[in-house]
């Protein structure tokens, strides 16, 4: 039970929703204990339980590392979604308008925060929190508690591949707004050549935020599709890591 709780604790330290700072630590601990007892009778028996204190501590550290790795894979999803929003903010000229986000413990931009909460709503609607628990239970079947961990170049390659896919998704999410603002910059460049007396710099500050919002509104369906695709791959990514 203690080893199961160690893996659960590592996962809940970084997994979306479960790692929210708005949830008190006491409630998280009770939740971890309750889930550990629930899945204790579902997962298959693992390797021999460590007997000595040193071997037990080593096994606990390894289980926490497995949980942290699985949680980070899920966390990367929201990092990608928020990064796309911050790229849009940069192009809209709103990157200077930041606010403190207690969920991340850092300052985030306006569209970055909006995209994060939009992704969070999509995550809950598409049962992403269920995918995380399913991937966790499957990890106990593939890597039973107490089993040795063999890190290989294949594992590193899978992690890099997942990270690459997320950054590709960042570009896809931010592309509509960035392209529309780029076209406006191109148009302003032509205007500055034709009519130098026009203050294109100040005009851009007024037009770019509106264009960015229009692009976001008209690309909601596209954003929903891409974010749904990211969330839908969580379970498969968690299996790829544990099977490597």
C-alpha positions in Angstrom: 0.0 0.0 0.0 2.8 2.4 0.8 4.5 1.8 -2.6 1.2 2.4 -4.4 0.7 5.6 -2.5 4.2 6.7 -3.4 3.5 6.4 -7.1 0.1 8.1 -6.7 1.7 11.0 -4.7 4.3 11.5 -7.5 1.6 11.6 -10.1 -0.7 13.9 -8.2 2.2 16.3 -7.6 2.2 17.3 -11.3 -0.9 15.9 -13.0 -3.5 18.5 -14.1 -6.5 19.1 -11.8 -5.1 16.8 -9.1 -2.0 19.0 -8.5 -4.1 22.2 -8.2 -2.9 24.4 -5.4 -6.6 25.3 -4.6 -7.0 21.8 -3.2 -5.7 21.6 0.4 -2.9 19.1 1.0 -5.0 17.2 3.5 -7.7 16.5 1.0 -5.1 15.4 -1.5 -3.6 13.0 1.0 -6.9 11.5 1.8 -7.7 11.2 -1.9 -4.4 9.4 -2.5 -5.0 7.0 0.4 -8.5 6.3 -0.8 -7.5 5.6 -4.4 -4.5 3.4 -3.2 -6.9 1.2 -1.2 -9.3 1.1 -4.1 -6.8 -0.1 -6.7 -4.9 -2.4 -4.2 -7.4 -5.2 -5.0 -7.4 -4.5 -8.7 -3.7 -4.5 -9.7 -1.9 -7.8 -10.1 0.7 -8.9 -7.4 4.1 -7.3 -8.0 7.6 -8.2 -7.1 8.7 -9.2 -3.6 8.2 -6.4 -1.1 11.5 -4.9 0.0 12.5 -6.2 3.4 15.3 -3.9 4.7 14.9 -0.2 5.4 17.4 0.8 2.6 15.7 -1.3 0.0 12.3 0.0 1.0 13.5 3.7 0.8 15.0 2.9 -2.7 11.7 1.4 -3.8 9.7 4.3 -2.5 12.0 6.8 -4.4 11.6 4.8 -7.6 7.8 4.7 -7.3 7.7 8.4 -6.7 9.9 9.0 -9.8 7.6 6.8 -11.9 4.6 8.9 -10.7 6.4 12.2 -11.3 7.3 11.1 -14.9 3.7 10.1 -15.6 2.4 13.4 -14.1 4.8 15.5 -16.1 3.6 13.9 -19.3 0.1 15.0 -18.5 1.3 18.4 -17.3 3.0 19.1 -20.6 -0.4 19.1 -22.2 -1.4 22.3 -20.3 2.1 23.8 -20.8 1.6 23.5 -24.6 -1.9 25.0 -24.4 -0.7 27.9 -22.3 2.4 28.4 -24.4 0.2 28.8 -27.5 -1.8 31.5 -25.6 1.4 33.4 -24.6 2.6 33.3 -28.2 -0.7 34.9 -29.3 -0.3 37.5 -26.5 3.2 38.4 -27.7 1.9 39.0 -31.2 -1.2 40.9 -30.0 1.0 43.2 -27.9 -0.5 42.0 -24.6 2.5 40.3 -23.2 3.1 43.2 -20.9 -0.3 42.8 -19.3 0.5 39.9 -17.0 -1.1 38.7 -13.7 -0.1 36.4 -10.9 -1.5 32.9 -11.3 -1.6 31.0 -7.9 -2.0 27.7 -9.8 1.5 28.1 -11.3 3.0 30.4 -8.7 4.2 32.8 -11.5 2.9 35.5 -13.7 1.0 34.6 -16.9 -0.4 36.7 -19.7 -4.1 37.3 -20.4 -4.6 35.0 -23.4 -2.2 32.4 -21.8 -4.5 32.3 -18.8 -7.6 32.2 -21.0 -6.2 29.3 -23.1 -5.2 27.4 -19.9 -8.7 27.6 -18.5 -10.2 26.7 -21.8 -8.0 23.7 -22.0 -8.9 22.8 -18.4 -12.6 22.9 -19.3 -12.0 20.7 -22.3 -9.9 18.4 -20.1 -12.8 17.9 -17.7 -15.4 17.6 -20.5 -13.4 14.9 -22.3 -12.7 13.0 -19.0 -9.0 13.6 -19.1 -8.8 13.1 -15.4 -10.2 9.6 -16.0 -7.6 8.9 -18.6 -4.9 9.8 -16.1 -6.3 7.3 -13.6 -6.7 4.6 -16.3 -3.1 5.2 -17.3 -2.0 4.9 -13.7 -3.8 1.6 -13.1 -2.4 0.3 -16.4 1.1 1.3 -15.3 0.8 -1.0 -12.2 0.0 -3.9 -14.6 3.0 -3.1 -16.8 5.4 -2.1 -14.0 4.2 -3.7 -10.8 5.2 -2.1 -7.5 8.7 -2.9 -6.5 9.8 -3.9 -10.0 13.2 -2.7 -11.1 13.4 0.2 -13.5 15.6 0.0 -16.6 16.2 3.3 -18.2 17.1 3.0 -21.9 17.7 5.3 -24.9 14.2 4.2 -26.1 12.6 5.9 -23.0 14.5 9.1 -23.7 13.5 9.0 -27.3 9.8 8.6 -26.4 10.0 11.5 -24.0 11.7 13.7 -26.7 9.0 12.5 -29.2 6.2 13.5 -26.9 7.8 16.9 -26.2 8.2 17.4 -30.0 4.6 16.6 -30.6 3.5 19.0 -27.9 5.5 21.9 -29.4 4.1 21.1 -32.9 0.7 21.4 -31.3 1.7 24.7 -29.8 2.4 26.0 -33.3 -1.0 24.6 -34.6 -2.9 26.3 -31.8 -1.3 29.7 -32.2 -1.1 29.6 -36.0 -4.5 31.2 -36.9 -4.0 34.3 -34.7 -0.3 34.6 -35.5 -1.0 34.4 -39.3 -3.8 37.0 -39.2 -1.6 39.4 -37.2 1.3 38.8 -39.5 -0.9 39.8 -42.5 -1.9 43.0 -40.6 1.8 43.8 -40.0 2.5 43.2 -43.7 -0.4 45.6 -44.6 0.9 48.2 -42.2 4.3 48.0 -43.8 2.8 48.8 -47.1 0.8 51.7 -45.6 3.9 53.1 -44.0 5.6 53.1 -47.4 2.7 54.6 -49.3 1.7 57.2 -46.6 4.7 57.8 -44.2 2.7 60.4 -42.3 0.5 57.6 -40.8 1.6 56.5 -37.4 1.6 52.8 -38.1 3.2 51.9 -34.8 0.4 53.4 -32.7 -2.3 52.1 -35.1 -1.0 48.6 -34.7 -1.4 48.7 -30.9 -5.1 49.4 -31.5 -5.7 46.9 -34.3 -3.7 43.9 -33.2 -5.6 43.0 -30.0 -8.9 43.1 -32.0 -7.5 41.0 -34.8 -6.2 38.5 -32.3 -9.6 38.2 -30.5 -11.3 37.8 -33.9 -8.9 35.0 -34.9 -9.5 33.2 -31.6 -13.3 33.5 -31.8 -13.4 32.1 -35.4 -10.9 29.4 -34.7 -12.7 28.0 -31.6 -13.7 24.8 -33.4 -10.1 24.3 -34.6 -8.7 24.9 -31.2 -11.3 22.5 -29.7 -10.2 19.8 -32.2 -6.5 20.2 -31.5 -6.9 20.4 -27.7 -9.1 17.3 -27.8 -6.4 15.6 -29.8 -3.8 16.4 -27.2 -6.0 15.2 -24.3 -6.9 12.0 -26.3 -3.2 11.0 -26.5 -2.6 11.2 -22.8 -3.5 7.6 -22.1 -1.4 6.3 -25.0 1.6 8.5 -24.0 1.5 7.1 -20.5 1.5 3.6 -21.8 4.4 4.3 -24.1 6.5 5.5 -21.2 5.7 2.6 -19.0 6.2 0.0 -21.7 9.6 1.3 -22.7 
